[in-house]
């Protein structure tokens, strides 16, 4: 899984100001435990504990977390 700098920045603004490495680790584990809300044209919306992850799965085997926001 790849995580954009934009997603890291939004996570720091909206959730916590932890280090980038902590956030990357958290996002990877949270996405694995999250619930798929919908998928359309390769864009997925997942939620875990009030945090929504927008994931681009169009690029084959490597999904990309594009942004993060609060539910």
PQR file with spaces between the fields and no chain letter, atoms N, CA, C, O and H, PARSE charges and radii, in Angstrom:
ATOM       1  N    UNK     1       0.851   -1.173    0.000 -0.4000 1.5000
ATOM       2  CA   UNK     1       0.000    0.000    0.000 -0.0000 2.0000
ATOM       3  C    UNK     1       0.895    1.234    0.000  0.5500 1.7000
ATOM       4  O    UNK     1       1.902    1.306    0.704 -0.5500 1.4000
ATOM       5  N    UNK     2       0.491    2.185   -0.806 -0.4000 1.5000
ATOM       6  CA   UNK     2       1.213    3.446   -0.881 -0.0000 2.0000
ATOM       7  C    UNK     2       0.344    4.532   -0.239  0.5500 1.7000
ATOM       8  O    UNK     2      -0.883    4.487   -0.321 -0.5500 1.4000
ATOM       9  H    UNK     2      -0.327    2.127   -1.378  0.4000 1.0000
ATOM      10  N    UNK     3       0.993    5.497    0.393 -0.4000 1.5000
ATOM      11  CA   UNK     3       0.272    6.588    1.060 -0.0000 2.0000
ATOM      12  C    UNK     3       0.849    7.899    0.560  0.5500 1.7000
ATOM      13  O    UNK     3       2.055    8.126    0.660 -0.5500 1.4000
ATOM      14  H    UNK     3       1.990    5.534    0.459  0.4000 1.0000
ATOM      15  N    UNK     4       0.000    8.764    0.023 -0.4000 1.5000
ATOM      16  CA   UNK     4       0.478   10.038   -0.510 -0.0000 2.0000
ATOM      17  C    UNK     4       0.863   10.995    0.614  0.5500 1.7000
ATOM      18  O    UNK     4       0.397   10.872    1.747 -0.5500 1.4000
ATOM      19  H    UNK     4      -0.979    8.580   -0.058  0.4000 1.0000
ATOM      20  N    UNK     5       1.719   11.945    0.274 -0.4000 1.5000
ATOM      21  CA   UNK     5       2.082   12.986    1.235 -0.0000 2.0000
ATOM      22  C    UNK     5       0.850   13.802    1.625  0.5500 1.7000
ATOM      23  O    UNK     5       0.740   14.275    2.756 -0.5500 1.4000
ATOM      24  H    UNK     5       2.097   12.045   -0.646  0.4000 1.0000
ATOM      25  N    UNK     6      -0.069   13.958    0.681 -0.4000 1.5000
ATOM      26  CA   UNK     6      -1.316   14.674    0.962 -0.0000 2.0000
ATOM      27  C    UNK     6      -2.093   13.978    2.079  0.5500 1.7000
ATOM      28  O    UNK     6      -2.606   14.639    2.982 -0.5500 1.4000
ATOM      29  H    UNK     6       0.020   13.573   -0.238  0.4000 1.0000
ATOM      30  N    UNK     7      -2.182   12.648    2.023 -0.4000 1.5000
ATOM      31  CA   UNK     7      -2.894   11.895    3.057 -0.0000 2.0000
ATOM      32  C    UNK     7      -2.209   12.055    4.417  0.5500 1.7000
ATOM      33  O    UNK     7      -2.875   12.214    5.440 -0.5500 1.4000
ATOM      34  H    UNK     7      -1.765   12.111    1.290  0.4000 1.0000
ATOM      35  N    UNK     8      -0.882   12.012    4.416 -0.4000 1.5000
ATOM      36  CA   UNK     8      -0.127   12.206    5.672 -0.0000 2.0000
ATOM      37  C    UNK     8      -0.414   13.590    6.248  0.5500 1.7000
ATOM      38  O    UNK     8      -0.674   13.736    7.443 -0.5500 1.4000
ATOM      39  H    UNK     8      -0.341   11.883    3.585  0.4000 1.0000
ATOM      40  N    UNK     9      -0.364   14.596    5.391 -0.4000 1.5000
ATOM      41  CA   UNK     9      -0.600   15.974    5.829 -0.0000 2.0000
ATOM      42  C    UNK     9      -2.017   16.129    6.382  0.5500 1.7000
ATOM      43  O    UNK     9      -2.200   16.745    7.432 -0.5500 1.4000
ATOM      44  H    UNK     9      -0.153   14.478    4.420  0.4000 1.0000
ATOM      45  N    UNK    10      -3.011   15.587    5.700 -0.4000 1.5000
ATOM      46  CA   UNK    10      -4.392   15.692    6.177 -0.0000 2.0000
ATOM      47  C    UNK    10      -4.580   14.944    7.502  0.5500 1.7000
ATOM      48  O    UNK    10      -5.311   15.410    8.375 -0.5500 1.4000
ATOM      49  H    UNK    10      -2.863   15.087    4.847  0.4000 1.0000
ATOM      50  N    UNK    11      -3.932   13.804    7.653 -0.4000 1.5000
ATOM      51  CA   UNK    11      -4.012   13.055    8.906 -0.0000 2.0000
ATOM      52  C    UNK    11      -3.435   13.897   10.042  0.5500 1.7000
ATOM      53  O    UNK    11      -4.011   13.958   11.128 -0.5500 1.4000
ATOM      54  H    UNK    11      -3.338   13.426    6.943  0.4000 1.0000
ATOM      55  N    UNK    12      -2.298   14.545    9.790 -0.4000 1.5000
ATOM      56  CA   UNK    12      -1.675   15.397   10.812 -0.0000 2.0000
ATOM      57  C    UNK    12      -2.564   16.587   11.153  0.5500 1.7000
ATOM      58  O    UNK    12      -2.618   16.993   12.314 -0.5500 1.4000
ATOM      59  H    UNK    12      -1.830   14.495    8.907  0.4000 1.0000
ATOM      60  N    UNK    13      -3.252   17.149   10.186 -0.4000 1.5000
ATOM      61  CA   UNK    13      -4.128   18.296   10.423 -0.0000 2.0000
ATOM      62  C    UNK    13      -5.410   17.909   11.150  0.5500 1.7000
ATOM      63  O    UNK    13      -5.902   18.656   11.997 -0.5500 1.4000
ATOM      64  H    UNK    13      -3.208   16.820    9.243  0.4000 1.0000
ATOM      65  N    UNK    14      -5.948   16.742   10.816 -0.4000 1.5000
ATOM      66  CA   UNK    14      -7.294   16.398   11.276 -0.0000 2.0000
ATOM      67  C    UNK    14      -7.344   15.393   12.414  0.5500 1.7000
ATOM      68  O    UNK    14      -8.333   15.339   13.145 -0.5500 1.4000
ATOM      69  H    UNK    14      -5.549   16.135   10.128  0.4000 1.0000
ATOM      70  N    UNK    15      -6.282   14.588   12.578 -0.4000 1.5000
ATOM      71  CA   UNK    15      -6.344   13.526   13.577 -0.0000 2.0000
ATOM      72  C    UNK    15      -5.284   13.724   14.655  0.5500 1.7000
ATOM      73  O    UNK    15      -5.625   13.897   15.825 -0.5500 1.4000
ATOM      74  H    UNK    15      -5.479   14.633   11.984  0.4000 1.0000
ATOM      75  N    UNK    16      -4.015   13.701   14.286 -0.4000 1.5000
ATOM      76  CA   UNK    16      -2.935   13.848   15.262 -0.0000 2.0000
ATOM      77  C    UNK    16      -1.682   14.382   14.582  0.5500 1.7000
ATOM      78  O    UNK    16      -1.502   14.194   13.379 -0.5500 1.4000
ATOM      79  H    UNK    16      -3.738   13.560   13.335  0.4000 1.0000
ATOM      80  N    UNK    17      -0.843   15.025   15.316 -0.4000 1.5000
ATOM      81  CA   UNK    17       0.398   15.587   14.786 -0.0000 2.0000
ATOM      82  C    UNK    17       1.590   14.669   15.017  0.5500 1.7000
ATOM      83  O    UNK    17       2.718   15.141   15.157 -0.5500 1.4000
ATOM      84  H    UNK    17      -0.989   15.178   16.293  0.4000 1.0000
ATOM      85  N    UNK    18       1.351   13.375   15.057 -0.4000 1.5000
ATOM      86  CA   UNK    18       2.422   12.393   15.247 -0.0000 2.0000
ATOM      87  C    UNK    18       3.387   12.420   14.063  0.5500 1.7000
ATOM      88  O    UNK    18       3.150   13.101   13.065 -0.5500 1.4000
ATOM      89  H    UNK    18       0.434   12.992   14.944  0.4000 1.0000
ATOM      90  N    UNK    19       4.467   11.672   14.192 -0.4000 1.5000
ATOM      91  CA   UNK    19       5.479   11.609   13.133 -0.0000 2.0000
ATOM      92  C    UNK    19       4.926   10.911   11.891  0.5500 1.7000
ATOM      93  O    UNK    19       3.951   10.164   11.959 -0.5500 1.4000
ATOM      94  H    UNK    19       4.659   11.119   15.002  0.4000 1.0000
ATOM      95  N    UNK    20       5.569   11.172   10.772 -0.4000 1.5000
ATOM      96  CA   UNK    20       5.144   10.564    9.510 -0.0000 2.0000
ATOM      97  C    UNK    20       5.226    9.041    9.567  0.5500 1.7000
ATOM      98  O    UNK    20       4.347    8.354    9.047 -0.5500 1.4000
ATOM      99  H    UNK    20       6.361   11.779   10.717  0.4000 1.0000
ATOM     100  N    UNK    21       6.264    8.513   10.190 -0.4000 1.5000
ATOM     101  CA   UNK    21       6.402    7.056   10.266 -0.0000 2.0000
ATOM     102  C    UNK    21       5.282    6.431   11.106  0.5500 1.7000
ATOM     103  O    UNK    21       4.769    5.367   10.759 -0.5500 1.4000
ATOM     104  H    UNK    21       6.979    9.071   10.613  0.4000 1.0000
ATOM     105  N    UNK    22       4.904    7.084   12.202 -0.4000 1.5000
ATOM     106  CA   UNK    22       3.791    6.589   13.014 -0.0000 2.0000
ATOM     107  C    UNK    22       2.492    6.599   12.207  0.5500 1.7000
ATOM     108  O    UNK    22       1.723    5.639   12.245 -0.5500 1.4000
ATOM     109  H    UNK    22       5.320    7.948   12.483  0.4000 1.0000
ATOM     110  N    UNK    23       2.258    7.684   11.483 -0.4000 1.5000
ATOM     111  CA   UNK    23       1.032    7.824   10.707 -0.0000 2.0000
ATOM     112  C    UNK    23       0.970    6.780    9.602  0.5500 1.7000
ATOM     113  O    UNK    23      -0.083    6.184    9.377 -0.5500 1.4000
ATOM     114  H    UNK    23       2.884    8.464   11.452  0.4000 1.0000
ATOM     115  N    UNK    24       2.073    6.551    8.915 -0.4000 1.5000
ATOM     116  CA   UNK    24       2.106    5.527    7.865 -0.0000 2.0000
ATOM     117  C    UNK    24       1.756    4.157    8.445  0.5500 1.7000
ATOM     118  O    UNK    24       0.971    3.410    7.861 -0.5500 1.4000
ATOM     119  H    UNK    24       2.929    7.035    9.098  0.4000 1.0000
ATOM     120  N    UNK    25       2.335    3.837    9.582 -0.4000 1.5000
ATOM     121  CA   UNK    25       2.066    2.559   10.232 -0.0000 2.0000
ATOM     122  C    UNK    25       0.605    2.459   10.658  0.5500 1.7000
ATOM     123  O    UNK    25      -0.039    1.427   10.463 -0.5500 1.4000
ATOM     124  H    UNK    25       2.972    4.443   10.057  0.4000 1.0000
ATOM     125  N    UNK    26       0.086    3.541   11.244 -0.4000 1.5000
ATOM     126  CA   UNK    26      -1.297    3.550   11.697 -0.0000 2.0000
ATOM     127  C    UNK    26      -2.259    3.372   10.523  0.5500 1.7000
ATOM     128  O    UNK    26      -3.186    2.565   10.592 -0.5500 1.4000
ATOM     129  H    UNK    26       0.609    4.379   11.403  0.4000 1.0000
ATOM     130  N    UNK    27      -2.037    4.123    9.452 -0.4000 1.5000
ATOM     131  CA   UNK    27      -2.929    4.039    8.306 -0.0000 2.0000
ATOM     132  C    UNK    27      -2.938    2.624    7.725  0.5500 1.7000
ATOM     133  O    UNK    27      -4.001    2.093    7.405 -0.5500 1.4000
ATOM     134  H    UNK    27      -1.283    4.778    9.395  0.4000 1.0000
ATOM     135  N    UNK    28      -1.779    2.022    7.591 -0.4000 1.5000
ATOM     136  CA   UNK    28      -1.714    0.653    7.049 -0.0000 2.0000
ATOM     137  C    UNK    28      -2.523   -0.314    7.903  0.5500 1.7000
ATOM     138  O    UNK    28      -3.279   -1.123    7.365 -0.5500 1.4000
ATOM     139  H    UNK    28      -0.915    2.453    7.851  0.4000 1.0000
ATOM     140  N    UNK    29      -2.379   -0.246    9.205 -0.4000 1.5000
ATOM     141  CA   UNK    29      -3.121   -1.173   10.067 -0.0000 2.0000
ATOM     142  C    UNK    29      -4.606   -0.815   10.132  0.5500 1.7000
ATOM     143  O    UNK    29      -5.452   -1.707   10.196 -0.5500 1.4000
ATOM     144  H    UNK    29      -1.764    0.411    9.641  0.4000 1.0000
ATOM     145  N    UNK    30      -4.928    0.472   10.117 -0.4000 1.5000
ATOM     146  CA   UNK    30      -6.330    0.896   10.187 -0.0000 2.0000
ATOM     147  C    UNK    30      -7.089    0.492    8.928  0.5500 1.7000
ATOM     148  O    UNK    30      -8.239    0.062    9.011 -0.5500 1.4000
ATOM     149  H    UNK    30      -4.240    1.196   10.065  0.4000 1.0000
ATOM     150  N    UNK    31      -6.463    0.625    7.772 -0.4000 1.5000
ATOM     151  CA   UNK    31      -7.135    0.256    6.528 -0.0000 2.0000
ATOM     152  C    UNK    31      -7.436   -1.241    6.515  0.5500 1.7000
ATOM     153  O    UNK    31      -8.490   -1.653    6.031 -0.5500 1.4000
ATOM     154  H    UNK    31      -5.528    0.974    7.705  0.4000 1.0000
ATOM     155  N    UNK    32      -6.531   -2.050    7.035 -0.4000 1.5000
ATOM     156  CA   UNK    32      -6.757   -3.504    7.092 -0.0000 2.0000
ATOM     157  C    UNK    32      -7.952   -3.852    7.974  0.5500 1.7000
ATOM     158  O    UNK    32      -8.644   -4.840    7.725 -0.5500 1.4000
ATOM     159  H    UNK    32      -5.675   -1.715    7.428  0.4000 1.0000
ATOM     160  N    UNK    33      -8.194   -3.047    8.997 -0.4000 1.5000
ATOM     161  CA   UNK    33      -9.289   -3.318    9.929 -0.0000 2.0000
ATOM     162  C    UNK    33     -10.555   -2.520    9.607  0.5500 1.7000
ATOM     163  O    UNK    33     -11.557   -2.637   10.313 -0.5500 1.4000
ATOM     164  H    UNK    33      -7.632   -2.245    9.199  0.4000 1.0000
ATOM     165  N    UNK    34     -10.513   -1.726    8.565 -0.4000 1.5000
ATOM     166  CA   UNK    34     -11.635   -0.833    8.266 -0.0000 2.0000
ATOM     167  C    UNK    34     -12.750   -1.529    7.486  0.5500 1.7000
ATOM     168  O    UNK    34     -12.618   -2.669    7.040 -0.5500 1.4000
ATOM     169  H    UNK    34      -9.699   -1.631    7.991  0.4000 1.0000
ATOM     170  N    UNK    35     -13.840   -0.800    7.344 -0.4000 1.5000
ATOM     171  CA   UNK    35     -15.020   -1.284    6.632 -0.0000 2.0000
ATOM     172  C    UNK    35     -15.147   -0.543    5.310  0.5500 1.7000
ATOM     173  O    UNK    35     -15.074    0.685    5.266 -0.5500 1.4000
ATOM     174  H    UNK    35     -13.948    0.126    7.707  0.4000 1.0000
ATOM     175  N    UNK    36     -15.336   -1.296    4.238 -0.4000 1.5000
ATOM     176  CA   UNK    36     -15.541   -0.687    2.927 -0.0000 2.0000
ATOM     177  C    UNK    36     -16.933   -0.072    2.872  0.5500 1.7000
ATOM     178  O    UNK    36     -17.931   -0.761    3.081 -0.5500 1.4000
ATOM     179  H    UNK    36     -15.396   -2.294    4.274  0.4000 1.0000
ATOM     180  N    UNK    37     -16.997    1.225    2.590 -0.4000 1.5000
ATOM     181  CA   UNK    37     -18.283    1.902    2.473 -0.0000 2.0000
ATOM     182  C    UNK    37     -18.797    1.844    1.041  0.5500 1.7000
ATOM     183  O    UNK    37     -19.980    1.589    0.815 -0.5500 1.4000
ATOM     184  H    UNK    37     -16.186    1.785    2.420  0.4000 1.0000
ATOM     185  N    UNK    38     -17.914    2.078    0.073 -0.4000 1.5000
ATOM     186  CA   UNK    38     -18.294    1.903   -1.324 -0.0000 2.0000
ATOM     187  C    UNK    38     -17.070    1.873   -2.221  0.5500 1.7000
ATOM     188  O    UNK    38     -15.972    2.266   -1.829 -0.5500 1.4000
ATOM     189  H    UNK    38     -16.953    2.284    0.257  0.4000 1.0000
ATOM     190  N    UNK    39     -17.295    1.393   -3.441 -0.4000 1.5000
ATOM     191  CA   UNK    39     -16.248    1.338   -4.465 -0.0000 2.0000
ATOM     192  C    UNK    39     -16.902    1.727   -5.783  0.5500 1.7000
ATOM     193  O    UNK    39     -17.922    1.150   -6.162 -0.5500 1.4000
ATOM     194  H    UNK    39     -18.188    1.073   -3.760  0.4000 1.0000
ATOM     195  N    UNK    40     -16.327    2.696   -6.482 -0.4000 1.5000
ATOM     196  CA   UNK    40     -16.844    3.099   -7.781 -0.0000 2.0000
ATOM     197  C    UNK    40     -15.684    3.524   -8.671  0.5500 1.7000
ATOM     198  O    UNK    40     -14.893    4.392   -8.300 -0.5500 1.4000
ATOM     199  H    UNK    40     -15.499    3.164   -6.173  0.4000 1.0000
ATOM     200  N    UNK    41     -15.589    2.918   -9.828 -0.4000 1.5000
ATOM     201  CA   UNK    41     -14.532    3.240  -10.804 -0.0000 2.0000
ATOM     202  C    UNK    41     -13.130    3.187  -10.211  0.5500 1.7000
ATOM     203  O    UNK    41     -12.285    4.012  -10.558 -0.5500 1.4000
ATOM     204  H    UNK    41     -16.232    2.213  -10.128  0.4000 1.0000
ATOM     205  N    UNK    42     -12.874    2.245   -9.336 -0.4000 1.5000
ATOM     206  CA   UNK    42     -11.542    2.075   -8.760 -0.0000 2.0000
ATOM     207  C    UNK    42     -11.221    2.976   -7.581  0.5500 1.7000
ATOM     208  O    UNK    42     -10.113    2.917   -7.048 -0.5500 1.4000
ATOM     209  H    UNK    42     -13.560    1.575   -9.054  0.4000 1.0000
ATOM     210  N    UNK    43     -12.166    3.808   -7.164 -0.4000 1.5000
ATOM     211  CA   UNK    43     -11.981    4.651   -5.979 -0.0000 2.0000
ATOM     212  C    UNK    43     -12.804    4.043   -4.853  0.5500 1.7000
ATOM     213  O    UNK    43     -13.997    3.783   -5.010 -0.5500 1.4000
ATOM     214  H    UNK    43     -13.066    3.855   -7.597  0.4000 1.0000
ATOM     215  N    UNK    44     -12.158    3.820   -3.722 -0.4000 1.5000
ATOM     216  CA   UNK    44     -12.814    3.189   -2.578 -0.0000 2.0000
ATOM     217  C    UNK    44     -12.840    4.137   -1.383  0.5500 1.7000
ATOM     218  O    UNK    44     -11.940    4.955   -1.194 -0.5500 1.4000
ATOM     219  H    UNK    44     -11.189    4.031   -3.593  0.4000 1.0000
ATOM     220  N    UNK    45     -13.877    4.004   -0.598 -0.4000 1.5000
ATOM     221  CA   UNK    45     -14.025    4.784    0.622 -0.0000 2.0000
ATOM     222  C    UNK    45     -14.133    3.790    1.766  0.5500 1.7000
ATOM     223  O    UNK    45     -15.067    2.990    1.813 -0.5500 1.4000
ATOM     224  H    UNK    45     -14.608    3.339   -0.751  0.4000 1.0000
ATOM     225  N    UNK    46     -13.176    3.837    2.692 -0.4000 1.5000
ATOM     226  CA   UNK    46     -13.118    2.939    3.832 -0.0000 2.0000
ATOM     227  C    UNK    46     -13.216    3.757    5.119  0.5500 1.7000
ATOM     228  O    UNK    46     -12.774    4.905    5.158 -0.5500 1.4000
ATOM     229  H    UNK    46     -12.417    4.487    2.654  0.4000 1.0000
ATOM     230  N    UNK    47     -13.797    3.168    6.181 -0.4000 1.5000
ATOM     231  CA   UNK    47     -13.906    3.872    7.463 -0.0000 2.0000
ATOM     232  C    UNK    47     -13.428    2.983    8.606  0.5500 1.7000
ATOM     233  O    UNK    47     -13.695    1.782    8.645 -0.5500 1.4000
ATOM     234  H    UNK    47     -14.155    2.235    6.150  0.4000 1.0000
ATOM     235  N    UNK    48     -12.709    3.617    9.537 -0.4000 1.5000
ATOM     236  CA   UNK    48     -12.260    2.937   10.746 -0.0000 2.0000
ATOM     237  C    UNK    48     -12.250    3.947   11.880  0.5500 1.7000
ATOM     238  O    UNK    48     -11.539    4.950   11.819 -0.5500 1.4000
ATOM     239  H    UNK    48     -12.493    4.593    9.506  0.4000 1.0000
ATOM     240  N    UNK    49     -13.038    3.683   12.915 -0.4000 1.5000
ATOM     241  CA   UNK    49     -13.104    4.510   14.126 -0.0000 2.0000
ATOM     242  C    UNK    49     -13.256    5.997   13.819  0.5500 1.7000
ATOM     243  O    UNK    49     -12.570    6.834   14.407 -0.5500 1.4000
ATOM     244  H    UNK    49     -13.616    2.869   12.965  0.4000 1.0000
ATOM     245  N    UNK    50     -14.154    6.316   12.901 -0.4000 1.5000
ATOM     246  CA   UNK    50     -14.453    7.711   12.597 -0.0000 2.0000
ATOM     247  C    UNK    50     -13.496    8.379   11.618  0.5500 1.7000
ATOM     248  O    UNK    50     -13.631    9.569   11.332 -0.5500 1.4000
ATOM     249  H    UNK    50     -14.712    5.636   12.424  0.4000 1.0000
ATOM     250  N    UNK    51     -12.539    7.630   11.107 -0.4000 1.5000
ATOM     251  CA   UNK    51     -11.594    8.162   10.122 -0.0000 2.0000
ATOM     252  C    UNK    51     -11.918    7.527    8.783  0.5500 1.7000
ATOM     253  O    UNK    51     -12.055    6.308    8.687 -0.5500 1.4000
ATOM     254  H    UNK    51     -12.429    6.663   11.339  0.4000 1.0000
ATOM     255  N    UNK    52     -12.041    8.353    7.745 -0.4000 1.5000
ATOM     256  CA   UNK    52     -12.373    7.875    6.406 -0.0000 2.0000
ATOM     257  C    UNK    52     -11.122    7.949    5.538  0.5500 1.7000
ATOM     258  O    UNK    52     -10.422    8.962    5.514 -0.5500 1.4000
ATOM     259  H    UNK    52     -11.929    9.344    7.823  0.4000 1.0000
ATOM     260  N    UNK    53     -10.859    6.865    4.831 -0.4000 1.5000
ATOM     261  CA   UNK    53      -9.703    6.770    3.942 -0.0000 2.0000
ATOM     262  C    UNK    53     -10.205    6.666    2.511  0.5500 1.7000
ATOM     263  O    UNK    53     -11.048    5.818    2.217 -0.5500 1.4000
ATOM     264  H    UNK    53     -11.428    6.043    4.850  0.4000 1.0000
ATOM     265  N    UNK    54      -9.709    7.505    1.621 -0.4000 1.5000
ATOM     266  CA   UNK    54     -10.034    7.427    0.208 -0.0000 2.0000
ATOM     267  C    UNK    54      -8.861    6.733   -0.472  0.5500 1.7000
ATOM     268  O    UNK    54      -7.728    7.214   -0.438 -0.5500 1.4000
ATOM     269  H    UNK    54      -9.025    8.194    1.860  0.4000 1.0000
ATOM     270  N    UNK    55      -9.155    5.590   -1.092 -0.4000 1.5000
ATOM     271  CA   UNK    55      -8.102    4.749   -1.662 -0.0000 2.0000
ATOM     272  C    UNK    55      -8.341    4.575   -3.156  0.5500 1.7000
ATOM     273  O    UNK    55      -9.440    4.236   -3.594 -0.5500 1.4000
ATOM     274  H    UNK    55     -10.075    5.198   -1.120  0.4000 1.0000
ATOM     275  N    UNK    56      -7.291    4.815   -3.920 -0.4000 1.5000
ATOM     276  CA   UNK    56      -7.317    4.626   -5.369 -0.0000 2.0000
ATOM     277  C    UNK    56      -6.765    3.239   -5.656  0.5500 1.7000
ATOM     278  O    UNK    56      -5.583    2.976   -5.437 -0.5500 1.4000
ATOM     279  H    UNK    56      -6.398    5.090   -3.564  0.4000 1.0000
ATOM     280  N    UNK    57      -7.618    2.358   -6.143 -0.4000 1.5000
ATOM     281  CA   UNK    57      -7.183    0.989   -6.427 -0.0000 2.0000
ATOM     282  C    UNK    57      -7.117    0.720   -7.931  0.5500 1.7000
ATOM     283  O    UNK    57      -7.070   -0.433   -8.361 -0.5500 1.4000
ATOM     284  H    UNK    57      -8.579    2.571   -6.321  0.4000 1.0000
ATOM     285  N    UNK    58      -7.113    1.775   -8.710 -0.4000 1.5000
ATOM     286  CA   UNK    58      -7.066    1.642  -10.170 -0.0000 2.0000
ATOM     287  C    UNK    58      -5.699    1.197  -10.665  0.5500 1.7000
ATOM     288  O    UNK    58      -5.591    0.642  -11.759 -0.5500 1.4000
ATOM     289  H    UNK    58      -7.151    2.711   -8.360  0.4000 1.0000
ATOM     290  N    UNK    59      -4.663    1.430   -9.887 -0.4000 1.5000
ATOM     291  CA   UNK    59      -3.299    1.186  -10.356 -0.0000 2.0000
ATOM     292  C    UNK    59      -2.828   -0.246  -10.122  0.5500 1.7000
ATOM     293  O    UNK    59      -1.659   -0.466   -9.806 -0.5500 1.4000
ATOM     294  H    UNK    59      -4.750    1.881   -8.999  0.4000 1.0000
ATOM     295  N    UNK    60      -3.706   -1.205  -10.271 -0.4000 1.5000
ATOM     296  CA   UNK    60      -3.315   -2.610  -10.189 -0.0000 2.0000
ATOM     297  C    UNK    60      -3.146   -3.138   -8.789  0.5500 1.7000
ATOM     298  O    UNK    60      -4.064   -3.069   -7.972 -0.5500 1.4000
ATOM     299  H    UNK    60      -4.656   -1.026  -10.528  0.4000 1.0000
ATOM     300  N    UNK    61      -1.962   -3.672   -8.509 -0.4000 1.5000
ATOM     301  CA   UNK    61      -1.721   -4.374   -7.246 -0.0000 2.0000
ATOM     302  C    UNK    61      -1.406   -3.463   -6.066  0.5500 1.7000
ATOM     303  O    UNK    61      -1.434   -3.916   -4.922 -0.5500 1.4000
ATOM     304  H    UNK    61      -1.216   -3.728   -9.172  0.4000 1.0000
ATOM     305  N    UNK    62      -1.112   -2.205   -6.312 -0.4000 1.5000
ATOM     306  CA   UNK    62      -0.719   -1.312   -5.231 -0.0000 2.0000
ATOM     307  C    UNK    62      -1.783   -0.241   -4.993  0.5500 1.7000
ATOM     308  O    UNK    62      -1.820    0.757   -5.713 -0.5500 1.4000
ATOM     309  H    UNK    62      -1.089   -1.837   -7.242  0.4000 1.0000
ATOM     310  N    UNK    63      -2.647   -0.433   -3.995 -0.4000 1.5000
ATOM     311  CA   UNK    63      -3.616    0.614   -3.684 -0.0000 2.0000
ATOM     312  C    UNK    63      -2.908    1.840   -3.107  0.5500 1.7000
ATOM     313  O    UNK    63      -1.880    1.726   -2.441 -0.5500 1.4000
ATOM     314  H    UNK    63      -2.617   -1.244   -3.411  0.4000 1.0000
ATOM     315  N    UNK    64      -3.483    3.015   -3.379 -0.4000 1.5000
ATOM     316  CA   UNK    64      -2.883    4.272   -2.940 -0.0000 2.0000
ATOM     317  C    UNK    64      -3.883    5.022   -2.067  0.5500 1.7000
ATOM     318  O    UNK    64      -4.992    5.323   -2.508 -0.5500 1.4000
ATOM     319  H    UNK    64      -4.319    3.108   -3.920  0.4000 1.0000
ATOM     320  N    UNK    65      -3.491    5.325   -0.826 -0.4000 1.5000
ATOM     321  CA   UNK    65      -4.322    6.154    0.055 -0.0000 2.0000
ATOM     322  C    UNK    65      -4.121    7.592   -0.393  0.5500 1.7000
ATOM     323  O    UNK    65      -3.038    8.155   -0.239 -0.5500 1.4000
ATOM     324  H    UNK    65      -2.590    5.081   -0.468  0.4000 1.0000
ATOM     325  N    UNK    66      -5.184    8.187   -0.954 -0.4000 1.5000
ATOM     326  CA   UNK    66      -5.095    9.537   -1.523 -0.0000 2.0000
ATOM     327  C    UNK    66      -5.318   10.624   -0.486  0.5500 1.7000
ATOM     328  O    UNK    66      -4.603   11.626   -0.476 -0.5500 1.4000
ATOM     329  H    UNK    66      -6.064    7.730   -1.080  0.4000 1.0000
ATOM     330  N    UNK    67      -6.311   10.437    0.395 -0.4000 1.5000
ATOM     331  CA   UNK    67      -6.605   11.452    1.413 -0.0000 2.0000
ATOM     332  C    UNK    67      -7.308   10.798    2.592  0.5500 1.7000
ATOM     333  O    UNK    67      -7.731    9.643    2.535 -0.5500 1.4000
ATOM     334  H    UNK    67      -6.892    9.623    0.386  0.4000 1.0000
ATOM     335  N    UNK    68      -7.416   11.564    3.645 -0.4000 1.5000
ATOM     336  CA   UNK    68      -8.006   11.106    4.911 -0.0000 2.0000
ATOM     337  C    UNK    68      -8.862   12.246    5.451  0.5500 1.7000
ATOM     338  O    UNK    68      -8.471   13.411    5.384 -0.5500 1.4000
ATOM     339  H    UNK    68      -7.072   12.502    3.692  0.4000 1.0000
ATOM     340  N    UNK    69     -10.026   11.903    5.985 -0.4000 1.5000
ATOM     341  CA   UNK    69     -10.823   12.914    6.675 -0.0000 2.0000
ATOM     342  C    UNK    69     -11.650   12.258    7.773  0.5500 1.7000
ATOM     343  O    UNK    69     -11.730   11.032    7.852 -0.5500 1.4000
ATOM     344  H    UNK    69     -10.344   10.956    6.039  0.4000 1.0000
ATOM     345  N    UNK    70     -12.257   13.072    8.608 -0.4000 1.5000
ATOM     346  CA   UNK    70     -13.077   12.562    9.710 -0.0000 2.0000
ATOM     347  C    UNK    70     -14.499   12.360    9.237  0.5500 1.7000
ATOM     348  O    UNK    70     -15.033   13.162    8.471 -0.5500 1.4000
ATOM     349  H    UNK    70     -12.192   14.068    8.543  0.4000 1.0000
ATOM     350  N    UNK    71     -15.104   11.285    9.699 -0.4000 1.5000
ATOM     351  CA   UNK    71     -16.494   10.963    9.316 -0.0000 2.0000
ATOM     352  C    UNK    71     -17.447   11.956    9.928  0.5500 1.7000
ATOM     353  O    UNK    71     -18.657   11.857    9.725 -0.5500 1.4000
ATOM     354  H    UNK    71     -14.670   10.634   10.322  0.4000 1.0000
